[in-house]
Amino acid sequence: MGEPRKLARPLDYGLRVISRRRVSRGELSARMRRKGYEESDIEETSAKLSEWGYLDDETFAKDLTGEMLRSRGMGRARAAWELKRKLFDPTVVDNALTEVYGDTSEEEYAVLAARGYLAKLKGPLSQKERERLARWLSRRGYGAGAIYHALEHAGRADGEPRQR
């Protein structure tokens, strides 16, 4: 049988991981653990990459949250789930959500997301399309109240409820 595979130096492996795509500190640690690196090597690598500015969870989480809101119309709950899935520290998640979503209500963001969805449709909004829109908003992390509000207000530029 062959010799056991030798691990790359921890810092080299960390650099290789972050050269492919941006990752959170938690993701990097998890990947290094799966590869078999010692905890001390993982901490040292994370600290060095953070010191060099390659691992910045605060900025990365804010950038990611902003992108989820702008390009995919995600609600706060879905954005929180996505950030936790990427192994961000809970305080980093809370800070990013607070900064990006701010004081704007979930209902207002749901209306904006619904308007983006509706812009792609041709013709009047049928009952079937209303149901599809509700499911689409739900998958993006909006609650029932925000979805109802969006269905009532998204179709009109002035924000007045739709006439049925």
C-alpha positions in Angstrom: 0.0 0.0 0.0 1.1 3.6 -0.5 2.1 6.1 2.1 -0.6 8.3 3.7 -1.2 11.5 1.8 0.8 14.4 3.2 -1.2 17.6 3.9 -0.1 20.9 2.4 1.1 23.5 4.8 -2.0 25.0 6.5 -1.4 28.5 5.2 -0.9 27.2 1.7 -4.1 25.3 1.8 -6.0 28.4 3.3 -4.7 30.6 0.5 -5.7 28.0 -2.1 -9.2 27.9 -0.7 -9.7 31.7 -0.7 -8.1 32.1 -4.1 -11.1 30.1 -5.6 -13.9 32.1 -4.0 -14.7 34.2 -1.0 -15.4 32.2 2.1 -16.3 32.9 5.7 -13.9 32.2 8.6 -16.3 29.3 9.6 -16.3 27.8 6.1 -12.5 27.9 6.0 -12.2 26.3 9.4 -14.7 23.5 8.5 -12.9 22.7 5.3 -9.6 22.6 7.0 -11.1 20.3 9.7 -12.4 17.9 7.0 -8.9 17.8 5.5 -7.5 16.8 8.9 -5.6 19.9 10.0 -5.0 20.5 13.7 -7.1 23.1 15.5 -4.0 25.2 16.3 -3.1 25.2 12.6 -6.6 26.2 11.7 -6.7 29.1 14.2 -3.2 30.3 13.1 -4.2 30.2 9.4 -7.4 32.1 10.0 -5.7 34.7 12.1 -3.0 35.3 9.5 -5.5 35.5 6.6 -7.6 37.9 8.7 -4.5 40.0 9.5 -3.7 40.2 5.8 -7.3 41.2 5.0 -8.3 38.1 3.1 -10.8 36.9 5.7 -13.1 39.7 6.7 -16.4 38.2 7.8 -18.1 41.5 8.7 -17.6 43.0 5.2 -18.2 39.7 3.4 -21.5 39.1 5.3 -22.7 42.7 4.5 -21.8 42.3 0.8 -23.5 39.0 0.6 -26.6 40.3 2.4 -26.8 43.3 0.1 -26.5 41.2 -2.9 -29.2 38.8 -1.7 -31.6 41.7 -1.2 -30.8 43.6 -4.4 -30.5 40.9 -7.0 -32.7 38.2 -5.6 -35.2 40.1 -3.4 -34.6 38.0 -0.4 -36.3 38.7 2.9 -34.5 39.1 6.1 -35.3 35.5 7.3 -34.0 33.9 4.2 -30.9 36.1 4.2 -30.2 35.1 7.8 -30.6 31.4 6.9 -28.2 31.7 4.0 -25.6 33.5 6.1 -25.8 30.9 8.9 -25.5 28.2 6.2 -22.2 29.8 5.2 -21.1 29.4 8.9 -20.9 33.1 9.8 -20.8 33.8 13.5 -24.3 34.8 14.8 -23.2 38.3 15.8 -21.8 38.9 12.3 -25.1 37.7 10.9 -27.1 40.1 13.1 -24.8 43.0 12.3 -25.0 42.4 8.6 -28.8 42.1 8.6 -29.2 45.2 10.7 -27.0 47.3 8.5 -28.4 46.1 5.2 -32.1 45.8 6.1 -32.1 48.7 8.6 -35.4 50.1 9.7 -37.3 49.4 6.5 -40.2 47.0 7.1 -40.4 43.5 5.7 -43.6 44.5 4.0 -41.9 47.3 2.0 -39.2 44.9 0.8 -41.8 42.3 -0.1 -43.6 44.9 -2.2 -40.3 45.8 -4.0 -39.5 42.1 -4.6 -43.1 41.5 -5.9 -42.8 44.4 -8.3 -39.6 43.0 -9.7 -41.4 39.6 -10.2 -44.4 41.3 -11.7 -42.3 43.3 -14.2 -41.5 40.1 -16.0 -45.2 39.2 -16.5 -47.4 40.1 -19.4 -51.0 40.9 -18.9 -53.2 41.1 -15.8 -52.3 39.2 -12.6 -54.5 36.0 -12.6 -55.3 34.1 -9.5 -52.8 31.4 -10.5 -50.1 34.1 -10.9 -51.0 35.5 -7.5 -50.5 32.1 -6.0 -47.2 31.7 -7.8 -46.0 35.1 -6.5 -47.0 34.2 -3.0 -45.0 31.0 -3.1 -42.0 32.9 -4.7 -42.1 35.4 -1.9 -42.3 32.7 0.7 -39.3 30.9 -0.7 -37.4 34.2 -0.4 -38.1 34.3 3.3 -41.1 36.7 3.7 -43.7 36.0 6.3 -47.4 35.6 5.6 -48.2 39.3 6.6 -45.6 40.7 4.3 -46.8 38.4 1.4 -50.4 39.5 1.9 -49.3 43.1 1.9 -47.2 42.7 -1.2 -50.1 41.0 -3.1 -52.3 43.9 -2.2 -49.9 46.7 -3.0 -47.3 45.5 -5.5 -49.4 46.0 -8.7 -49.9 49.7 -8.3 -47.2 52.4 -8.6 -48.9 54.6 -6.0 -49.0 51.8 -3.4 -52.8 51.7 -3.3 -54.4 48.2 -3.0 -55.3 46.5 -6.2 -58.8 46.5 -7.4 -60.2 43.0 -7.7 
